Amino acid sequence: MRIVITSLGAGLGARLDPHFGKCKQLLLIDENDRFDAWPSPTDGYSGGQGVSLAARLTGTECDALITGVINPQAYDVLRESGIAVYLADKGSILELVELVRNGSLQPSTREQVESSFSARSAECH
């Protein structure tokens, strides 16, 4: 399973960046814990970052995404491409990847994504 995770740093010990559309780094981790890290291509966008980033990820051959909060429309883009979305509150990159691999962290539903996104939006206002 190839997993993309939003990250605050470029290594497996880095922490989760909880903001999908505004994340600083993305890590793509394969089944052998080899990874590629790259800065978010949407850094500096003024709007629509989540959907734009989701569209870019559909071309990465990843199977899953781990993040904290994601726009429901971005979630839809990923799910339509067969990419499972996992929501997490916090943790290191490697810890969260292991939770997905061993089944302790389950794919999120659209309802969970909407609830999480609405709660985050309320916090920001």
GISULJO-V997791 format. One record per residue. RES is the residue in one letter. PHI is phi in whole degrees, 0 to 359 (999 if undefined). OMEGA is omega in whole degrees, -180 to 180 (none if undefined). NEAR is the number of other ideal C-beta (glycine too) atoms within 10 Angstrom. Layout:
# GISULJO-V997791
RES_PHI_OMEGA_NEAR, RES_PHI_OMEGA_NEAR
This chain:
# GISULJO-V997791
M_999_177_12, R_261_-173_14, I_241_171_23, V_260_179_23, I_224_177_30, T_281_-169_26, S_224_174_26, L_272_180_13, G_211_-173_15, A_254_-180_16, G_226_-177_13, L_294_177_18, G_272_179_9, A_294_-179_18, R_262_177_14, L_298_168_21, D_268_-172_21, P_284_-174_19, H_252_-176_17, F_306_-175_29, G_293_-177_21, K_244_-177_17, C_295_-180_23, K_272_-176_15, Q_225_170_19, L_233_175_26, L_241_173_23, L_251_-174_17, I_244_180_26, D_265_-176_12, E_294_179_11, N_257_-179_6, D_65_169_11, R_281_-176_9, F_216_170_20, D_242_178_12, A_238_176_17, W_211_177_10, P_294_180_11, S_300_179_21, P_287_180_13, T_259_179_20, D_302_180_12, G_99_175_8, Y_294_180_14, S_266_179_5, G_187_178_9, G_73_-176_14, Q_298_-176_21, G_297_-179_26, V_293_179_19, S_297_179_16, L_294_178_28, A_300_179_26, A_299_178_14, R_294_-178_14, L_290_180_21, T_296_178_14, G_263_-176_8, T_263_-177_15, E_60_176_10, C_270_180_22, D_258_-174_14, A_208_174_21, L_231_171_27, I_244_178_26, T_208_179_30, G_263_-178_18, V_225_-179_21, I_222_176_27, N_298_-180_21, P_303_179_16, Q_291_176_13, A_294_176_25, Y_303_-179_27, D_299_179_16, V_300_-179_20, L_293_-178_26, R_296_178_17, E_297_178_10, S_266_179_14, G_85_180_10, I_265_177_22, A_286_-179_17, V_244_179_22, Y_245_177_18, L_257_178_23, A_222_179_18, D_275_-176_9, K_193_177_10, G_139_176_17, S_279_-178_17, I_303_-177_28, L_296_178_17, E_300_-178_15, L_292_177_23, V_299_179_24, E_296_177_14, L_297_177_16, V_291_-178_22, R_299_-178_14, N_269_175_8, G_83_179_7, S_286_176_9, L_249_-175_19, Q_260_177_12, P_301_-178_14, S_275_174_22, T_269_178_13, R_298_179_12, E_299_177_9, Q_295_179_14, V_297_180_24, E_298_-180_14, S_297_179_14, S_297_-179_20, F_294_179_20, S_296_179_12, A_297_180_10, R_294_179_15, S_297_179_11, A_295_179_8, E_295_-175_8, C_278_-178_5, H_252_none_4
